[in-house]
Amino acid sequence: MADGDLTLRAYCFIDSLQPQLAAFVGLGSRGFPPLKEQASVYIEVAPGIAINKMTDVALKAANVQPAAQVVERTFGMLEVHAYDKGEVRVAGEAAIGSFGLVEADRLTPYVATCEVIRSVEPMHAQIINRNRYGHMILPGQSLFLFECDPAAYAVLAANEAEKAADVSLIDLKPYGAVGRLMMAGSESEIDSAMKAAIDAINSIHGRPYRTKA
């Protein structure tokens, strides 16, 4: 694969994983589960097959562990983590550098969906709980629904929202066509989480991508 054929969709460095997010990633991890307060980097590329080489380069370049490698037909995603932030940065930079890329080559993300459902009905809560991988949502709580593109940035939104508010992480999908995040809590806490998630996405700058229609 020629370097010019690869798109760096997302490059997302997280300085300190929050407890719920770290536990959630570990729950579905087929690799090495991360722990709270570790640093982490998420890389998303297209075509997806290239993520295999990036994983190889990252693990050879630094003392990090991979929690996830997802190889889909179109997109590929990699996460590596460690307590040493410097090691994580070296791993991430080496991975994308193997294709002649730097962090500034990433796409600028955008918020695709952002809404809050107030006072969730009991039967609605049951449907959500049967399909979630994180906490349960309770009837009467507010539900925060969030989507972003590229998908990997949903992790950053989740981490910053957890920092900012007392909310429960219900579900998270940081790969595929869009990243999805669901959180629950009181009305005021959910509003704070929503603002933090939006601010996190808006803080990422890279190459022009597109904006919400």
C-alpha positions in Angstrom: 0.0 0.0 0.0 1.4 3.4 -1.0 1.5 6.0 1.8 -0.7 8.3 -0.2 -3.5 5.7 -0.3 -4.0 5.9 3.5 -6.3 8.3 5.3 -5.6 9.1 9.0 -9.2 9.4 10.1 -8.5 9.9 13.8 -5.6 10.3 16.1 -6.8 10.8 19.7 -4.5 11.0 22.6 -6.0 10.7 26.1 -3.8 11.8 29.0 -5.7 10.0 31.8 -8.5 7.4 31.3 -11.4 7.9 33.6 -12.5 5.0 35.8 -15.8 4.1 33.9 -14.2 4.4 30.5 -11.2 2.3 31.4 -13.6 -0.4 32.8 -15.8 -0.3 29.8 -12.9 -0.7 27.3 -11.6 -3.5 29.4 -15.0 -5.2 29.4 -15.0 -5.7 25.7 -11.3 -5.8 25.1 -9.8 -8.8 23.3 -6.4 -7.5 24.1 -4.9 -6.1 27.4 -7.5 -4.1 29.4 -6.4 -0.6 30.4 -6.7 0.8 33.9 -7.8 4.2 35.2 -5.3 7.0 34.9 -3.3 5.3 32.2 -2.7 7.3 29.0 -4.1 6.0 25.8 -4.1 6.7 22.1 -6.7 5.8 19.5 -5.9 5.6 15.8 -8.4 5.2 13.1 -7.4 4.7 9.4 -8.8 3.9 6.0 -8.5 1.4 4.5 -8.8 -0.8 7.6 -6.1 -3.4 6.8 -3.3 -0.9 7.4 -4.0 -0.9 11.1 -2.1 -4.3 11.3 1.2 -2.6 10.3 0.5 0.2 12.7 0.0 -2.2 15.6 3.3 -3.9 14.8 5.2 -0.7 14.6 3.6 0.8 17.8 4.4 -2.3 19.9 8.0 -2.4 18.7 8.6 1.3 19.2 7.4 1.6 22.9 6.5 -0.2 26.1 2.7 -0.1 25.6 -0.1 -2.6 25.5 -3.0 -2.9 23.0 -6.6 -3.1 24.3 -8.2 -3.3 20.9 -7.6 -3.7 17.2 -10.6 -3.6 14.9 -10.2 -4.3 11.2 -13.4 -3.6 9.2 -13.7 -3.6 5.5 -13.5 0.2 5.3 -11.9 1.4 8.6 -9.4 0.1 11.1 -8.9 1.2 14.7 -6.1 0.6 17.2 -5.8 1.5 20.9 -2.6 1.2 23.0 -2.1 2.4 26.5 0.4 2.7 29.4 1.0 4.7 32.6 3.9 6.5 30.9 2.4 9.2 28.7 5.7 9.5 26.8 5.7 5.9 25.8 2.1 6.2 24.5 3.0 9.3 22.5 6.1 7.5 21.0 3.9 4.5 20.1 1.3 6.6 18.4 3.7 8.8 16.5 5.7 5.7 15.3 2.6 4.0 14.1 1.3 6.8 11.9 4.9 7.8 11.0 5.4 4.4 9.4 3.1 5.7 6.7 4.6 9.1 6.5 1.9 10.8 8.6 1.8 13.1 11.6 -0.9 14.1 14.0 -1.9 17.1 11.9 -2.8 14.8 9.1 -5.9 13.6 11.0 -9.4 14.6 9.9 -11.2 17.2 11.9 -14.2 15.5 13.6 -17.7 16.8 13.8 -20.7 16.1 16.0 -23.3 14.1 14.0 -25.9 13.7 16.7 -26.3 15.3 20.1 -29.6 15.1 22.0 -31.0 14.5 25.5 -34.1 12.5 26.4 -35.5 13.8 29.7 -37.1 11.5 32.3 -36.8 8.2 30.4 -39.8 6.0 30.6 -39.5 2.6 32.4 -40.1 0.4 29.4 -37.7 2.5 27.3 -35.1 2.0 30.1 -35.6 -1.7 29.9 -35.0 -1.8 26.1 -31.8 0.2 26.5 -30.6 -2.0 29.4 -31.0 -5.2 27.4 -28.6 -3.9 24.7 -26.0 -1.9 26.7 -22.6 -3.0 27.8 -22.1 -0.5 30.6 -24.2 0.8 33.5 -28.0 0.4 33.5 -30.1 3.5 33.0 -32.9 4.0 35.6 -36.4 5.2 34.8 -36.6 9.0 35.3 -33.0 9.6 34.5 -32.0 11.7 31.5 -30.3 10.0 28.6 -27.5 11.6 26.5 -27.2 10.4 22.9 -24.1 11.4 21.0 -22.6 10.5 17.6 -19.4 11.8 16.0 -17.4 11.2 12.8 -14.7 9.8 12.7 -15.8 7.2 15.2 -12.7 6.9 17.4 -13.3 10.4 18.9 -16.3 9.1 20.8 -13.8 7.9 23.3 -12.5 11.4 23.9 -16.1 12.6 24.3 -16.8 9.9 26.8 -13.6 10.6 28.8 -14.2 14.4 29.0 -17.9 14.0 29.8 -17.0 11.6 32.7 -14.4 14.2 34.0 -17.0 16.9 33.9 -20.1 15.3 35.4 -21.5 12.6 37.7 -22.9 10.4 35.0 -23.1 6.8 34.1 -21.5 5.4 31.0 -24.3 3.2 29.3 -22.7 2.3 26.0 -19.9 3.3 23.7 -18.9 2.3 20.1 -15.7 3.9 18.9 -15.4 2.3 15.5 -17.5 2.0 12.3 -19.2 4.7 10.2 -19.8 6.9 13.3 -18.9 6.7 17.0 -21.7 6.4 19.4 -22.0 7.3 23.1 -24.8 6.9 25.6 -24.7 8.3 29.1 -27.3 8.7 31.9 -27.8 10.8 35.0 -29.7 13.7 36.5 -30.8 16.4 34.2 -28.2 19.0 35.3 -25.3 16.5 35.2 -26.3 15.2 31.7 -26.3 18.8 30.5 -22.8 19.3 31.8 -21.7 16.0 30.2 -23.1 17.0 26.9 -21.3 20.3 26.9 -18.0 18.6 27.8 -18.4 16.1 25.0 -19.1 18.7 22.4 -16.2 20.9 23.6 -13.9 17.8 23.3 -14.8 17.2 19.7 -14.5 20.9 18.8 -11.0 21.0 20.4 -9.6 18.6 17.8 -8.1 20.1 14.7 -6.7 18.5 11.6 -7.4 18.4 7.9 -10.8 19.6 6.7 -13.4 16.9 6.6 -17.0 17.9 6.5 -19.6 19.5 8.7 -23.0 18.3 9.8 -25.6 18.9 7.1 
